[in-house]
């Protein structure tokens, strides 16, 4: 944003805050400051019965990425990469503190990818690579895992720039 646009935004916010202050019987300084801050942060202000009510402007909602979109973006090739990508999705998009075999299978299935014959083996290979680790507690009575910081970084970078491997 250039300085002129910022100046105009501030002037508009001050005018709105002054109007709100003039319409209020008490707490004029608090009203002025509250409306000024709300306006500068992108809120619209409505006046109801002589006092202001802050109301957030409609902003475009950021739609969550689907597991299929994540697989298309990251391009995991091996079963080990697919399991890592599914784990990344579970933690980063779904907010799971840990995940188990059932969670990984569900994600890979929703991505419309072939489910690895032995997910536990792929998890163990990720553990050996330092991209996953065992969670301190089981999940739904089953062993659970989580990504390491390295695992998060590897998944974020994606797999398209790596030469394909035979292990998988």
Secondary structure, DSSP 8 states (H G I E B T S, - for coil): --HHHHHHHHHHHHHHHHHHHHT-SS-HHHHHHHHHHHHHTTEEEEEETTEEEEEE----------HHHHHHHH---SHHHHHHHHHHHHHHTS--S-B-HHHHHHHHHHTT----S-HHHHHHHHHHHTSEEE-SS-BTTB--EEE-HHHHHHHHH-STTS---S--
